[in-house]
Amino acid sequence: MGKNLSAAYASISQYPRVQSALRTVFAAIFGTSLATNWRMVRPILLANYKHGRWRFSFTLGLLAGSAAFYMVCKPPVAILYILGGLLGAAVYWRTAKERDEGE
């Protein structure tokens, strides 16, 4: 079945109307993806904003750094999850430790 779909796509993908339709579909998928990601990221940003400037700045840096690292190095997404999780855990551990020492 996969070969049939590939063959069908190869035979029709050269037509301008098909290319235009695919660009439209890809734009819709991209927009939906952005909206879904914003729904997931917004609560994280708001929670970190409430915890102080340092944690909020770190969160923004982690988001931007992950995007830049992915665009430049193209690592597997699992590597981004692991590195982001480790960095995030270290920061949250540090801020919790500072908060506990301050009490």
Backbone torsions as a table, in degrees:
resi	resn	phi	psi	omega
1	MET	NA	-42.0	179.5
2	GLY	-59.9	-38.2	179.1
3	LYS	-67.6	-36.2	178.9
4	ASN	-65.4	-41.8	178.6
5	LEU	-65.7	-41.5	178.5
6	SER	-63.4	-42.1	179.4
7	ALA	-65.7	-40.6	179.1
8	ALA	-64.6	-44.3	179.2
9	TYR	-62.7	-44.3	-179.2
10	ALA	-61.3	-34.5	-177.6
11	SER	-77.9	-24.8	-177.7
12	ILE	-108.9	-12.0	-173.6
13	SER	-69.5	-14.2	-177.9
14	GLN	-80.0	-13.5	-176.5
15	TYR	-81.4	135.6	-177.5
16	PRO	-57.8	-37.4	179.9
17	ARG	-66.4	-38.1	178.1
18	VAL	-67.0	-43.0	178.5
19	GLN	-62.6	-41.3	178.5
20	SER	-63.8	-43.2	178.7
21	ALA	-62.9	-41.9	179.4
22	LEU	-65.7	-39.5	176.8
23	ARG	-61.4	-39.9	178.3
24	THR	-65.2	-43.8	178.8
25	VAL	-63.9	-43.2	179.5
26	PHE	-63.9	-37.5	177.4
27	ALA	-64.6	-41.0	178.3
28	ALA	-65.5	-41.2	178.1
29	ILE	-64.4	-41.8	179.0
30	PHE	-62.6	-45.3	178.6
31	GLY	-61.5	-42.9	177.8
32	THR	-63.6	-39.8	178.3
33	SER	-63.5	-43.8	177.7
34	LEU	-61.5	-44.3	-179.7
35	ALA	-63.7	-42.2	179.1
36	THR	-65.3	-44.0	179.0
37	ASN	-64.8	-38.2	178.5
38	TRP	-62.5	-39.8	176.9
39	ARG	-60.7	-34.0	-179.2
40	MET	-81.7	-35.6	-174.6
41	VAL	-83.0	-34.3	-175.1
42	ARG	-54.7	-49.8	178.9
43	PRO	-61.1	-33.7	178.7
44	ILE	-67.1	-44.9	178.9
45	LEU	-63.2	-44.2	179.8
46	LEU	-63.2	-42.9	179.4
47	ALA	-63.4	-42.5	179.8
48	ASN	-71.3	-30.5	175.5
49	TYR	-63.3	-39.2	179.5
50	LYS	-68.5	-23.6	-178.4
51	HIS	-88.0	0.3	175.3
52	GLY	121.9	162.4	-176.2
53	ARG	-63.6	-40.0	-176.5
54	TRP	-63.6	-47.9	-179.2
55	ARG	-66.6	-39.4	178.5
56	PHE	-64.0	-44.5	178.3
57	SER	-61.6	-41.1	177.6
58	PHE	-61.4	-43.0	-179.6
59	THR	-61.0	-46.2	178.0
60	LEU	-62.7	-41.4	178.0
61	GLY	-63.5	-39.1	178.4
62	LEU	-65.4	-41.3	177.0
63	LEU	-62.1	-50.4	-178.5
64	ALA	-66.8	-41.2	179.6
65	GLY	-64.3	-39.9	177.9
66	SER	-63.5	-43.5	179.4
67	ALA	-63.5	-45.0	180.0
68	ALA	-64.6	-44.6	178.9
69	PHE	-59.6	-42.1	179.8
70	TYR	-65.8	-43.0	-177.8
71	MET	-67.6	-34.8	-176.9
72	VAL	-83.6	-47.9	-171.6
73	CYS	-97.8	-20.0	-178.8
74	LYS	51.8	50.9	178.9
75	PRO	-76.8	165.1	172.3
76	PRO	-61.2	146.0	-177.5
77	VAL	-60.1	-32.4	178.7
78	ALA	-58.5	-35.7	177.8
79	ILE	-64.2	-41.3	177.4
80	LEU	-62.4	-41.1	178.2
81	TYR	-61.9	-45.3	-177.9
82	ILE	-65.9	-50.2	-179.8
83	LEU	-63.1	-44.2	178.6
84	GLY	-63.1	-40.8	178.2
85	GLY	-64.5	-43.1	179.3
86	LEU	-65.8	-45.1	178.1
87	LEU	-63.7	-44.6	178.8
88	GLY	-62.3	-43.1	178.8
89	ALA	-62.5	-40.5	179.5
90	ALA	-63.5	-42.8	-179.7
91	VAL	-67.4	-45.1	-179.7
92	TYR	-65.7	-36.5	176.4
93	TRP	-63.1	-43.9	-179.1
94	ARG	-64.9	-45.0	-178.9
95	THR	-68.3	-35.7	176.6
96	ALA	-66.6	-39.8	178.7
97	LYS	-64.0	-44.4	178.2
98	GLU	-62.5	-40.0	179.5
99	ARG	-65.5	-42.9	179.8
100	ASP	-65.9	-37.4	178.8
101	GLU	-69.9	-29.2	-179.0
102	GLY	-76.7	-17.5	-177.5
103	GLU	-83.3	NA	NA
